[in-house]
Amino acid sequence: MLKYYKGQDNVEKGFRFLKSDTFSVSKVYLKNKARIEAVTMIMVLCLMIYSIAEWKLRTKLEEQNETAPDQKGNKQKDLQ
């Protein structure tokens, strides 16, 4: 149970990325509630797909005893 609780951090990191300035997308101003909900749903789906791809990559790397550098070029010590 503790493992799943600590795993929530991955979701938070994803949303933090979407809200940060490094995620450079033209600003979108929506007035219609339905369109706001649609864009939110698309962003959540994109985050889910990104998380699945990251999980598959980490699983394969772990199976092959490999590592991949992080965004700063450092080798990752821990896959979780």
N, C-alpha and C positions, 0 to 999 in steps of 0.2 A: 504494500500500500504506500509506503514511504517513497518507493521508486516512482510510482505514478504521480504522486504529489510533487516530487522534485522535477518530474518531466514537464510540468506545466510551464516551466521557465522557457521552454522552446517556443511555445505559443506566444508568450509575452515578447520574446525577442523578435518574432515575426511581425507582430503589430508595431513594435517600437521601430522596426525598419520601415514599415509603411508610412509611419508618421514623421520620420526624420527627413532632414533636408537632403540627405544623400540619395534618396529615392526621388530623383529629379523628373518630374512630370509636369507638364503645363498645368497651371491651376484650372480647376473646373468648378464653375459656379452653377449649381443646380437649384432651382426653385421648386420644382415639382417633387412632392414626397415620393412618388412611385419611382422616379428616376434616381433619387438619392438612395433608395432601398436597392435598386438594381445595381448601381455602381458599388455599393457596399457588398452586395452578394458576389459580384464579380471579383472584387478584391479578396474576399475571404476564400473563394474558390482558387484563386491564383496562389494565395498563401498555402492552401492545403496541398496543391500540386507541387509547389516548391518544397514543402516539408517531406512529401512522399519521395521526391527525387533525391533529396538530401539523405533521407533514411536509407534508400536503396544503395546509394553511393557508399555511405558509411559501412553498411553491411558487407558489401563486396570488398571494400578495402580491409575490413577486419578479417574476412575469410582468407584473404591473400596475404595477411600480415604486412600490409602496406599502409602508408600514411599520405596525406595530401596537405600541402601548405595552406594556412589560413589566409585571410585577405592581406595580412601584413607580411606574408612570405615565411612565417614561422611554421615549423613542423608541429602538427597537433599531437599533444601528448595523450589526451583522453578522448575517446570517440563518443562519449556520452555527455 
